[in-house]
């Protein structure tokens, strides 16, 4: 499996069309996020900081949900998914490669977008605040990615138009109920972070949600891929 995973991961990291989508999405949502962040930043109070941090995470989720359909579109259009259906031994490796490959392609740029919001808002936050926030954001985005990738494979290509808007809407609708736990944990994490309370408990919960999502995705990926609609 490690060798198969390495080959598949190399293919994912050489995926070029996604870079244009990522750049366009980050520009669009980055500007919108920056404007709305300014609106909730009033007197530097704890409530205002919590609102801004939650807002950043919410828009990161929106950006990720818009990028996931594009991430799988080439696999559908060139018949790669059809080919995968006959290769049962690499289906889990394919899913894991998608998750790992998205970290430098999606997650890292999105987290940098969050860092840009800190800079633009003039926040001089200590590392004790920034680091836990980014760990929380990272684990939340990875949880969303696991479920989003699984659902996108389940939706198949038939629900994607050229812009991916229909696929994005349906994907967001499917993801919404499953995102409630990670949203709630993230909310309490940020509350504890801003108040200066101990946040390690919430780190464990977020890590547990991600590991459970990844394990579920790896377990269901072969079944889902075999029944993926090509459209």
Helices and strands as residue ranges (DSSP letters): H 2-13, H 17-40, H 46-77, H 80-85, G 88-90, H 91-102, I 103-107, H 108-120, H 127-155, G 157-159, H 165-195, H 200-226
